[in-house]
Amino acid sequence: MPVLELILLLVVAFPIAWLIAEFYDNRAARITLGVCAIAMSFGVAWIVGSLDRLQSNIYFSEATKDLIQNTIIELENDRADDVLTELRVLRDDFRPTYETRDDYDVLVDRYIHSISEAPVEHSDGDPRWSHEMVDYTPPETEEVGEP
């Protein structure tokens, strides 16, 4: 039995066993099952908290990857003035608190679209994004127009 299924089984089984034990004279069993049921609730709370931190790390990491990659690309394309202007706008708009994330991903998305006509976004499975993209060069586009 996988560990997750065992934990979920124990989370349900300990309180039920504790409730049933309350109708019997075995004091040691009641105390043991009660302590185990309460301990399982602390364990579940810890796991949920860890998953929430993991989700926050993913949330900020994805947006920050896009911010860094697009900033590098546009700086390499000699658009430093535009990048600096938009970074100032991003800084002014970003007001996080301990309660909210202040839509960081939305602000970064607005920033990368304001500095680039074809931003690199790793979300939505864009194949151009990769952890190994150290020297990314955008694909050359052919100018379509009159000869």
Z-matrix of the N, CA and C atoms (Angstrom, degrees):
N
C 1 1.455
C 2 1.533 1 108.12
N 3 1.321 2 117.23 1 126.83
C 4 1.466 3 119.93 2 178.15
C 5 1.535 4 111.37 3 -60.37
N 6 1.313 5 115.32 4 155.69
C 7 1.457 6 121.91 5 -175.12
C 8 1.526 7 111.70 6 -61.47
N 9 1.319 8 118.16 7 -42.33
C 10 1.461 9 120.87 8 -178.78
C 11 1.528 10 111.51 9 -60.72
N 12 1.324 11 116.45 10 -42.97
C 13 1.464 12 119.92 11 178.84
C 14 1.526 13 111.13 12 -65.80
N 15 1.319 14 116.74 13 -37.27
C 16 1.460 15 120.59 14 177.60
C 17 1.527 16 110.59 15 -64.36
N 18 1.320 17 116.52 16 -43.91
C 19 1.472 18 120.62 17 178.65
C 20 1.521 19 110.49 18 -61.97
N 21 1.318 20 116.73 19 -46.20
C 22 1.469 21 119.48 20 179.50
C 23 1.528 22 111.31 21 -62.59
N 24 1.327 23 116.90 22 -38.41
C 25 1.463 24 120.76 23 177.41
C 26 1.531 25 110.10 24 -63.07
N 27 1.331 26 117.44 25 -45.29
C 28 1.462 27 121.00 26 -179.36
C 29 1.527 28 112.39 27 -66.87
N 30 1.330 29 116.93 28 -35.11
C 31 1.471 30 121.02 29 178.21
C 32 1.525 31 109.91 30 -60.31
N 33 1.308 32 117.08 31 -36.78
C 34 1.471 33 121.20 32 179.28
C 35 1.527 34 111.02 33 -85.68
N 36 1.326 35 117.53 34 -39.44
C 37 1.461 36 121.33 35 -173.04
C 38 1.522 37 113.46 36 -71.45
N 39 1.333 38 118.23 37 -41.50
C 40 1.470 39 119.79 38 -177.29
C 41 1.531 40 113.09 39 -60.51
N 42 1.341 41 119.98 40 -49.06
C 43 1.474 42 117.90 41 178.39
C 44 1.529 43 113.32 42 -63.02
N 45 1.341 44 117.24 43 -36.54
C 46 1.471 45 119.82 44 178.50
C 47 1.526 46 110.10 45 -66.32
N 48 1.341 47 115.97 46 -44.24
C 49 1.466 48 119.89 47 178.22
C 50 1.525 49 110.79 48 -63.86
N 51 1.306 50 117.18 49 -37.69
C 52 1.468 51 121.85 50 178.25
C 53 1.529 52 109.74 51 -63.15
N 54 1.330 53 116.49 52 -45.21
C 55 1.463 54 120.85 53 178.98
C 56 1.530 55 111.03 54 -61.19
N 57 1.304 56 116.82 55 -44.13
C 58 1.468 57 120.99 56 179.02
C 59 1.532 58 110.41 57 -64.80
N 60 1.358 59 116.51 58 -40.27
C 61 1.469 60 120.67 59 -178.90
C 62 1.523 61 112.16 60 -64.59
N 63 1.320 62 118.16 61 -23.89
C 64 1.465 63 121.31 62 179.42
C 65 1.528 64 112.11 63 -64.16
N 66 1.308 65 118.53 64 -18.67
C 67 1.458 66 122.04 65 -179.70
C 68 1.530 67 112.84 66 -93.21
N 69 1.334 68 117.11 67 4.29
C 70 1.464 69 121.92 68 179.91
C 71 1.520 70 109.87 69 -119.32
N 72 1.330 71 115.64 70 163.73
C 73 1.464 72 121.15 71 -175.49
C 74 1.529 73 114.30 72 -83.41
N 75 1.289 74 120.49 73 -4.53
C 76 1.462 75 122.68 74 -176.06
C 77 1.539 76 109.58 75 -76.37
N 78 1.333 77 115.70 76 94.78
C 79 1.470 78 121.40 77 -176.67
C 80 1.531 79 111.50 78 -63.66
N 81 1.305 80 117.10 79 -41.47
C 82 1.475 81 121.47 80 -178.95
C 83 1.529 82 111.00 81 -61.14
N 84 1.329 83 117.87 82 -40.14
C 85 1.475 84 121.43 83 179.10
C 86 1.532 85 110.46 84 -66.31
N 87 1.355 86 116.34 85 -41.41
C 88 1.472 87 119.24 86 179.37
C 89 1.523 88 111.08 87 -62.61
N 90 1.321 89 116.29 88 -44.78
C 91 1.470 90 120.41 89 -179.33
C 92 1.523 91 110.47 90 -66.10
N 93 1.312 92 117.10 91 -44.76
C 94 1.475 93 121.14 92 -179.41
C 95 1.525 94 111.19 93 -62.48
N 96 1.321 95 116.89 94 -47.02
C 97 1.471 96 119.60 95 -179.78
C 98 1.527 97 111.12 96 -67.04
N 99 1.317 98 117.61 97 -37.10
C 100 1.465 99 120.54 98 176.90
C 101 1.517 100 112.47 99 -63.45
N 102 1.330 101 116.46 100 -44.84
C 103 1.469 102 120.74 101 177.89
C 104 1.528 103 110.08 102 -63.70
N 105 1.328 104 116.98 103 -42.44
C 106 1.475 105 120.17 104 179.40
C 107 1.535 106 111.36 105 -64.14
N 108 1.336 107 117.21 106 -40.94
C 109 1.468 108 120.02 107 179.60
C 110 1.526 109 110.94 108 -64.44
N 111 1.331 110 116.61 109 -42.86
C 112 1.471 111 119.84 110 179.10
C 113 1.526 112 110.46 111 -67.80
N 114 1.335 113 116.79 112 -41.41
C 115 1.471 114 120.46 113 178.74
C 116 1.526 115 111.33 114 -61.92
N 117 1.324 116 117.44 115 -38.81
C 118 1.469 117 120.40 116 178.01
C 119 1.524 118 110.71 117 -63.42
N 120 1.335 119 117.10 118 -36.18
C 121 1.468 120 118.66 119 179.26
C 122 1.528 121 110.61 120 -66.31
N 123 1.346 122 117.61 121 -37.40
C 124 1.462 123 119.81 122 175.72
C 125 1.527 124 110.61 123 -65.81
N 126 1.329 125 117.00 124 -39.41
C 127 1.463 126 120.91 125 177.98
C 128 1.517 127 112.25 126 -62.60
N 129 1.322 128 116.04 127 -42.90
C 130 1.465 129 119.92 128 178.99
C 131 1.531 130 110.07 129 -65.36
N 132 1.334 131 116.91 130 -41.26
C 133 1.473 132 119.99 131 178.05
C 134 1.530 133 110.49 132 -61.61
N 135 1.317 134 117.73 133 -39.46
C 136 1.455 135 121.24 134 179.06
C 137 1.533 136 110.66 135 -65.20
N 138 1.332 137 116.55 136 -42.63
C 139 1.472 138 120.58 137 179.24
C 140 1.523 139 110.64 138 -63.32
N 141 1.331 140 117.27 139 -43.92
C 142 1.470 141 120.77 140 179.20
C 143 1.527 142 110.22 141 -62.83
N 144 1.328 143 117.22 142 -41.74
C 145 1.464 144 120.60 143 177.38
C 146 1.518 145 112.00 144 -62.18
N 147 1.326 146 116.59 145 -40.28
C 148 1.472 147 120.47 146 177.99
C 149 1.517 148 111.21 147 -64.33
N 150 1.327 149 116.79 148 -41.14
C 151 1.464 150 119.86 149 178.95
C 152 1.523 151 111.05 150 -66.34
N 153 1.329 152 117.55 151 -35.18
C 154 1.461 153 120.48 152 177.73
C 155 1.520 154 110.66 153 -66.16
N 156 1.345 155 117.26 154 -41.61
C 157 1.467 156 120.05 155 176.79
C 158 1.527 157 110.40 156 -63.66
N 159 1.329 158 116.75 157 -39.79
C 160 1.457 159 120.45 158 177.98
C 161 1.525 160 110.38 159 -61.70
N 162 1.330 161 116.96 160 -43.33
C 163 1.457 162 121.18 161 178.57
C 164 1.532 163 110.97 162 -61.99
N 165 1.337 164 117.18 163 -40.74
C 166 1.460 165 120.47 164 178.13
C 167 1.521 166 110.57 165 -64.80
N 168 1.326 167 116.95 166 -41.21
C 169 1.463 168 119.82 167 178.00
C 170 1.520 169 111.02 168 -60.91
N 171 1.326 170 116.94 169 -42.70
C 172 1.462 171 120.83 170 178.49
C 173 1.523 172 110.12 171 -63.86
N 174 1.324 173 116.54 172 -44.58
C 175 1.467 174 122.28 173 -178.24
C 176 1.524 175 110.86 174 -57.00
N 177 1.336 176 117.08 175 -51.63
C 178 1.459 177 120.09 176 -177.58
C 179 1.522 178 111.92 177 -74.71
N 180 1.324 179 118.21 178 -34.05
C 181 1.464 180 120.67 179 -178.79
C 182 1.519 181 111.85 180 -65.38
N 183 1.321 182 116.88 181 -43.92
C 184 1.462 183 119.60 182 -179.06
C 185 1.519 184 111.09 183 -61.24
N 186 1.319 185 117.18 184 -46.95
C 187 1.462 186 120.48 185 -178.51
C 188 1.529 187 110.83 186 -67.53
N 189 1.321 188 116.96 187 -39.54
C 190 1.459 189 119.98 188 -178.83
C 191 1.521 190 111.49 189 -67.96
N 192 1.323 191 117.80 190 -35.19
C 193 1.469 192 120.76 191 175.32
C 194 1.523 193 110.16 192 -58.45
N 195 1.323 194 116.19 193 -47.03
C 196 1.461 195 120.10 194 179.61
C 197 1.525 196 111.31 195 -63.55
N 198 1.327 197 116.72 196 -41.69
C 199 1.462 198 120.72 197 179.92
C 200 1.522 199 110.68 198 -60.91
N 201 1.316 200 117.07 199 -48.62
C 202 1.465 201 121.17 200 -177.68
C 203 1.525 202 110.95 201 -65.76
N 204 1.332 203 116.63 202 -48.33
C 205 1.468 204 119.53 203 -176.03
C 206 1.523 205 111.73 204 -62.00
N 207 1.319 206 117.72 205 -45.27
C 208 1.462 207 120.41 206 -178.91
C 209 1.520 208 112.00 207 -70.20
N 210 1.321 209 117.48 208 -33.80
C 211 1.461 210 120.11 209 176.47
C 212 1.518 211 110.20 210 -64.08
N 213 1.331 212 117.10 211 -44.57
C 214 1.474 213 120.85 212 178.74
C 215 1.522 214 110.37 213 -61.13
N 216 1.317 215 116.85 214 -47.09
C 217 1.468 216 120.68 215 -178.25
C 218 1.524 217 110.69 216 -59.66
N 219 1.334 218 116.48 217 -45.96
C 220 1.466 219 118.87 218 -177.23
C 221 1.530 220 112.02 219 -72.40
N 222 1.319 221 118.73 220 -31.88
C 223 1.469 222 120.37 221 174.08
C 224 1.524 223 110.68 222 -66.24
N 225 1.334 224 116.41 223 -38.94
C 226 1.462 225 119.95 224 176.56
C 227 1.526 226 111.91 225 -67.45
N 228 1.329 227 116.82 226 -23.78
C 229 1.468 228 121.54 227 177.27
C 230 1.525 229 111.59 228 -89.50
N 231 1.321 230 116.84 229 16.99
C 232 1.477 231 123.35 230 177.52
C 233 1.524 232 112.94 231 57.94
N 234 1.321 233 116.63 232 43.90
C 235 1.460 234 121.17 233 177.30
C 236 1.525 235 109.73 234 -116.42
N 237 1.337 236 116.54 235 40.95
C 238 1.461 237 121.72 236 -174.30
C 239 1.526 238 112.07 237 -60.98
N 240 1.326 239 117.56 238 -38.93
C 241 1.468 240 119.58 239 -178.77
C 242 1.531 241 111.21 240 -64.19
N 243 1.321 242 117.06 241 -43.76
C 244 1.465 243 120.36 242 178.35
C 245 1.530 244 110.95 243 -64.25
N 246 1.327 245 116.11 244 -42.45
C 247 1.461 246 120.53 245 -179.53
C 248 1.524 247 110.06 246 -62.81
N 249 1.314 248 116.94 247 -45.64
C 250 1.460 249 120.96 248 -179.50
C 251 1.527 250 111.83 249 -62.86
N 252 1.315 251 116.34 250 -42.13
C 253 1.467 252 120.52 251 178.34
C 254 1.518 253 110.79 252 -61.89
N 255 1.311 254 116.78 253 -46.44
C 256 1.465 255 120.32 254 -178.27
C 257 1.525 256 112.43 255 -71.88
N 258 1.334 257 117.74 256 -30.58
C 259 1.457 258 119.82 257 174.25
C 260 1.525 259 110.90 258 -65.21
N 261 1.301 260 116.81 259 -37.16
C 262 1.472 261 120.24 260 176.40
C 263 1.527 262 110.75 261 -64.69
N 264 1.333 263 116.21 262 -40.68
C 265 1.472 264 119.66 263 177.47
C 266 1.530 265 109.58 264 -63.44
N 267 1.327 266 116.53 265 -43.91
C 268 1.462 267 120.86 266 178.32
C 269 1.524 268 110.76 267 -60.16
N 270 1.316 269 117.06 268 -44.90
C 271 1.467 270 121.08 269 179.06
C 272 1.524 271 111.23 270 -60.50
N 273 1.323 272 117.00 271 -42.75
C 274 1.465 273 120.72 272 -178.71
C 275 1.525 274 112.27 273 -68.82
N 276 1.338 275 116.51 274 -34.13
C 277 1.466 276 120.06 275 -178.68
C 278 1.528 277 113.18 276 -80.20
N 279 1.320 278 118.21 277 -22.14
C 280 1.459 279 122.13 278 -174.54
C 281 1.525 280 109.83 279 -84.54
N 282 1.321 281 116.00 280 113.40
C 283 1.462 282 122.04 281 -179.61
C 284 1.530 283 109.84 282 -134.56
N 285 1.328 284 116.78 283 75.02
C 286 1.467 285 118.66 284 -178.54
C 287 1.529 286 111.62 285 -76.45
N 288 1.300 287 115.63 286 154.23
C 289 1.460 288 122.06 287 172.08
C 290 1.514 289 107.57 288 -130.16
N 291 1.305 290 116.35 289 176.87
C 292 1.457 291 118.40 290 177.58
C 293 1.527 292 111.32 291 -70.57
N 294 1.320 293 117.34 292 -13.94
C 295 1.460 294 121.69 293 -177.68
C 296 1.525 295 113.14 294 -94.05
N 297 1.326 296 117.45 295 -26.65
C 298 1.461 297 119.73 296 -173.61
C 299 1.523 298 111.21 297 -132.16
N 300 1.313 299 113.79 298 167.09
C 301 1.463 300 121.18 299 174.96
C 302 1.520 301 110.68 300 -99.16
N 303 1.315 302 116.67 301 -3.65
C 304 1.459 303 124.10 302 179.61
C 305 1.522 304 112.38 303 56.38
N 306 1.310 305 118.10 304 33.81
C 307 1.463 306 122.94 305 178.46
C 308 1.526 307 111.93 306 50.33
N 309 1.322 308 115.22 307 46.72
C 310 1.459 309 121.61 308 -178.20
C 311 1.519 310 111.35 309 -53.28
N 312 1.326 311 117.04 310 -44.16
C 313 1.462 312 119.55 311 -178.45
C 314 1.522 313 111.78 312 -64.33
N 315 1.329 314 117.86 313 -35.31
C 316 1.465 315 121.33 314 178.40
C 317 1.533 316 110.15 315 -69.04
N 318 1.335 317 116.42 316 -42.24
C 319 1.462 318 120.10 317 178.64
C 320 1.529 319 111.43 318 -63.87
N 321 1.332 320 116.53 319 -42.30
C 322 1.466 321 119.87 320 178.26
C 323 1.524 322 110.34 321 -66.24
N 324 1.327 323 116.76 322 -40.00
C 325 1.463 324 119.96 323 178.12
C 326 1.531 325 110.56 324 -61.28
N 327 1.320 326 116.73 325 -43.22
C 328 1.468 327 120.35 326 177.30
C 329 1.529 328 110.35 327 -62.17
N 330 1.343 329 116.45 328 -41.55
C 331 1.460 330 121.46 329 179.68
C 332 1.528 331 111.46 330 -61.92
N 333 1.348 332 117.26 331 -49.93
C 334 1.463 333 118.25 332 -175.42
C 335 1.523 334 111.56 333 -68.02
N 336 1.332 335 117.31 334 -29.66
C 337 1.463 336 118.84 335 176.59
C 338 1.525 337 111.97 336 -76.71
N 339 1.330 338 117.16 337 -22.53
C 340 1.462 339 118.64 338 178.66
C 341 1.527 340 112.08 339 -81.50
N 342 1.343 341 117.55 340 -23.56
C 343 1.465 342 118.59 341 -179.29
C 344 1.518 343 112.90 342 -97.62
N 345 1.313 344 117.46 343 -13.77
C 346 1.458 345 119.74 344 -174.13
C 347 1.520 346 110.76 345 -139.37
N 348 1.323 347 114.90 346 141.18
C 349 1.464 348 119.23 347 175.99
C 350 1.520 349 111.25 348 -80.19
N 351 1.328 350 116.89 349 -25.06
C 352 1.464 351 121.60 350 178.30
C 353 1.524 352 108.24 351 -133.17
N 354 1.349 353 117.59 352 73.94
C 355 1.465 354 119.33 353 -176.59
C 356 1.522 355 112.50 354 -68.88
N 357 1.322 356 114.97 355 149.73
C 358 1.448 357 121.39 356 175.57
C 359 1.524 358 106.74 357 -87.56
N 360 1.325 359 115.31 358 118.66
C 361 1.452 360 120.14 359 178.99
C 362 1.519 361 107.93 360 -122.94
N 363 1.310 362 116.32 361 123.00
C 364 1.460 363 118.17 362 -178.89
C 365 1.514 364 111.10 363 -78.09
N 366 1.312 365 118.44 364 -23.24
C 367 1.457 366 119.03 365 178.04
C 368 1.521 367 108.80 366 -69.35
N 369 1.277 368 116.73 367 164.95
C 370 1.462 369 123.44 368 -176.60
C 371 1.529 370 111.86 369 65.95
N 372 1.337 371 116.87 370 18.24
C 373 1.458 372 120.63 371 173.27
C 374 1.514 373 115.23 372 69.98
N 375 1.326 374 118.69 373 29.44
C 376 1.458 375 121.12 374 178.85
C 377 1.525 376 108.89 375 -62.17
N 378 1.326 377 118.49 376 119.96
C 379 1.468 378 120.85 377 -175.71
C 380 1.520 379 113.02 378 -69.05
N 381 1.341 380 118.45 379 -14.54
C 382 1.452 381 119.24 380 179.84
C 383 1.525 382 111.66 381 -74.77
N 384 1.331 383 117.73 382 -17.34
C 385 1.456 384 119.60 383 -178.78
C 386 1.514 385 109.65 384 -90.48
N 387 1.306 386 115.88 385 133.99
C 388 1.448 387 121.37 386 179.28
C 389 1.520 388 107.95 387 -158.53
N 390 1.317 389 116.62 388 154.80
C 391 1.465 390 119.80 389 177.91
C 392 1.525 391 110.98 390 -67.28
N 393 1.309 392 117.53 391 -21.56
C 394 1.449 393 121.18 392 -177.29
C 395 1.524 394 112.95 393 -92.49
N 396 1.331 395 118.54 394 10.27
C 397 1.466 396 121.81 395 -175.52
C 398 1.517 397 112.09 396 -77.40
N 399 1.298 398 117.62 397 69.58
C 400 1.453 399 120.01 398 -178.65
C 401 1.523 400 110.69 399 -79.65
N 402 1.296 401 117.03 400 -45.40
C 403 1.458 402 121.10 401 -176.83
C 404 1.517 403 110.63 402 -116.26
N 405 1.304 404 116.61 403 59.21
C 406 1.465 405 121.06 404 -179.21
C 407 1.518 406 110.34 405 -71.25
N 408 1.313 407 115.61 406 131.36
C 409 1.460 408 120.46 407 171.59
C 410 1.514 409 107.07 408 -123.85
N 411 1.318 410 116.76 409 126.80
C 412 1.454 411 118.31 410 -178.11
C 413 1.520 412 111.03 411 -63.30
N 414 1.326 413 116.55 412 148.80
C 415 1.469 414 118.75 413 179.46
C 416 1.524 415 110.10 414 -64.66
N 417 1.319 416 114.19 415 142.49
C 418 1.470 417 118.36 416 178.83
C 419 1.522 418 109.39 417 -73.81
N 420 1.305 419 114.20 418 135.15
C 421 1.468 420 118.89 419 178.06
C 422 1.510 421 108.62 420 -104.89
N 423 1.305 422 113.84 421 142.96
C 424 1.460 423 118.76 422 179.08
C 425 1.518 424 108.25 423 -84.70
N 426 1.286 425 115.20 424 133.79
C 427 1.455 426 120.79 425 177.54
C 428 1.526 427 108.59 426 -72.98
N 429 1.297 428 116.66 427 126.78
C 430 1.437 429 121.08 428 178.22
C 431 1.523 430 107.21 429 -105.46
N 432 1.273 431 116.35 430 126.52
C 433 1.463 432 119.51 431 -178.90
C 434 1.506 433 110.10 432 176.03
N 435 1.307 434 114.76 433 -165.63
C 436 1.464 435 119.20 434 -179.81
C 437 1.521 436 110.19 435 -77.39
N 438 1.333 437 117.32 436 143.05
C 439 1.477 438 120.53 437 179.27
C 440 1.496 439 112.92 438 -70.78
